């Protein structure tokens, strides 16, 4: 015997693309798009009128088996007064089988919240799923899987570079993959040079390239990458990225020197461990400690206006090139 579809869907997490696609599949089940929109209503819990929500949930569907009612920012119910919470829970208990109520939030709806406790007690009628953005290597795998679903392929190195360039943003990754697949006409895999040519970098990839040049003693190339960064970002936004990068290199270098796996030392940081480890091999621990002190001096100079910000970064990179 087929199980009845859920009456309530609790969708939470920071992966808004995956949530939107899940809701898209629910909408598709309503049938003819021409009439489906007549059976879909969307509210925000932040400004919700409970009477309007009840009216939407108890209305009969029009030329369809079900209605779809979507409420965003659902955690607002947990912050609301007891009266609104009780009204919502009462409505959940009375939902007709012809209504699917979708409660969406970008944060976790914990089991200690009123909604969480209600879901625990009504597992036969509620569907709960967390949609978390994959991180690190998992996000690179996500890119490769998404590319396959879009009808193409992406080389592992290109997937890694794309992940670094877009800052683990699924929506942006989908957009860039679509553009890259159109560029290669799906006739060959997306390669590193395709990503470098077409994907706008959010900064971190140029930081990698700049440090790569520093490790090779190529000060001119390092300054070129810094200039690219300065064209899109302010010096005050770039400097923390540089500091973080050298901090990760120092953690990896210390792990290597102590015979540990750098992956463990970097496990709490969202970063491409293999590339950080590879760059760490180019520096000694003593060099990285010296660089860290130079970063501190630059920080003080910028904060006390001893030197113009952009010039401070250019001077920093030039001096690091001579130390590497």
Phi, psi and omega in degrees: 000130182291139177281140179294146178294155180299150174271331183232136175241122175255108182245120183219156179134174186267358180270082185291335176294312180297322178295315180298321179291324177296314179296325177301321178291324176296318179297321181297331181287349180283351176099216185309119180304333182296327179255343183300319183298336178287347182247019180235128174226142183235136179228164169247130180295339181295326184235022190286136169264118186298327179295320179294321178295315180297320179298319180293321184285332184261356178290151179280143178292153181253113179053038179205158179285331185218162169252154179237118179244124185245129178238117178270168181054046187297336180294347176298333177296324180290335179268350182282171178291165184300329182297313179293321178299314180297321179296320179295311182297323176297318178295319179301322180289342185249010183299132175288155181296343181274002180241134170249115180260120182252117179254120188241140174207148181273000176245169182285132175266092188291163182291345179273353179279158177305317179295320179297317179293321178297318180297320179299324183274352183229049185294341180283339185241357183241144176243123181239133176212138174262135179243096181256138177296125177296149185236154175058227181302328179295326179289325177296318176297322178299318179299316181293319178293318180297319179299318178297318179295333179275002175092021180217191179226156176222132178297147180306317181295322179291322178296320178297315181295320179297318179300318179292322186290326187258358175069039176054055179244104185301319180297315180293323178298316179299316180298314182292322179296318179300316179296316182293321179293323175296323182295317180270000178058024179055021181266348178205166178293151172292132182247169182305317183294333177293317179296316180298327183279328191245337188265120174297135184265134179280005175123315189294325180296321177291329175296316176303311183297321180296315180291325176302316179294320178298318179296335178268358181076018182262084183295324181297314180293323178298317179293328177296316179293323177297319180297323176298319178297317183292340178288334185247339185229156175281154178304325181291337176275328182285319187304314178299329177294320179293316179300313181300319183297315181289332175295319177295320178298320180294318177298317180293319181296317179295324177294317179298317182292334180264005178079016180264164176280120180304335180302323179291318181293332184257007188297333182271002184246137177280094183205156176283096187304314182301320181287323176297315181297318179299317179290326180299330178295341183277349183236149171272162177299321180297318178298316182293324176294319178297317178298320181298320176295323178294323177297320178297316179298319179295319179301314180296317181298320180289318183289334180260009177059032177288337183208148179297142191303309182297319178295325178298317179291320179296319178295320179300309183296320178298319180289325179292328180297328180280338181272334185288000000 
